[in-house]
Amino acid sequence: MPRRCDIWRVGIVAAPVERIAAAGLTSDLPIRWLDVGRSFTFDADPFGIWQDDRLHLFVEHYDYRTRRGAIDHLALDGHYRVTRRTRVLEEPWHLSYPHVFAADGAIWMLPEAYRSGTLTLYRARAFPHDWEAVARLPLDGAAIDATPFFHEGRWWLFYSSAGDRLHRTGSLHVAWAERLTGPWTLLQPGPVRLDRAGARPGGRPFLLDGGIVLPVQDCSRTYGGAIRLLHVNRLDPGGITLRPGRILAPDPAWRPFDAGLHTLDGCGPVTLIDAKRIDRSGRGWLIDAGRWFRSRSGREAAP
């Protein structure tokens, strides 16, 4: 069977996330798609933050040759064209989902790193390129795509668990804390929602008509197949009430990047998304064979 590789591409939609939530990703919305990189690499999980009237973009950069993601910063000009790329965070384990946000007079990043066995909060020492680990957030296990949100005087954290495939792609856990650095309290043991059609976080929460909307992934057909908007009608230490809403699917006009959509990040006048194509050429086997040969040669040459 030929090897399958998901290849993602980041887009900047010229519309606020509230408009997209109300009307969907309509075909008339202008999108600036960022350039595709070298073969079998991709950018995904875009998160942005405005500083000095410029949008700073943070992405997971993944290379199938190393099987490990790292976090890159993309400097954009006034027309959202990339002028510079800088690697800002790299660890011995895979990093993705660089949720970046401002709070308490600082800029923070909470990337997904479940293969490290923990969740690490980073703070910018010198934005946007210099980051330091400041706290580990112990939960009920390694967290996937942890998404913080400040609401009514408390911090809330939405995430998926790193258990079996169902929980990795279809569970939603919630914790809360008085301070961003914790300690964190689980809202309830286990997930508050278990559904591959809409539970794993997929972007920054936002307010719509006074209520919280959490983008989550629809993985019922394929990993990251679409974004579902999950409305949080009640959120307090006593419990949570959820209502599934609109599904945002990739537009066929995005072909060949029309096989999935798994991040939605509202950044003022624009919204960041990523869309995927599926490579079934089988060339991924050559990459794996090359990795195996290089690692084999390295072991044989080692003393």
Secondary structure, DSSP 8 states (H G I E B T S, - for coil): ----EEEEEEEEESS-HHHHHHH-S-TTS-EEE----STTEEEEEEEEEEETTEEEEEEEEEETTTTEEEEEEEEE-TTS-EEEEEEEE--SS--EEEEEEEETTEEEEEEE-GGGTS-EEEEEEETTTEEEEEEE---SS-EEEEEEEEETTEEEEEEEESSSHHHHHHEEEEEEESSTT---EESSSS-SEE-TTS-SB-B--EEETTEEEEEEEE-SSSTT-EEEEEEEEEEETTEEEEEEEEEE---GGGTTS-SEEEEEEEETTEEEEEEEEEE-SSTHHHHHHHHHHHHHHHHHH--
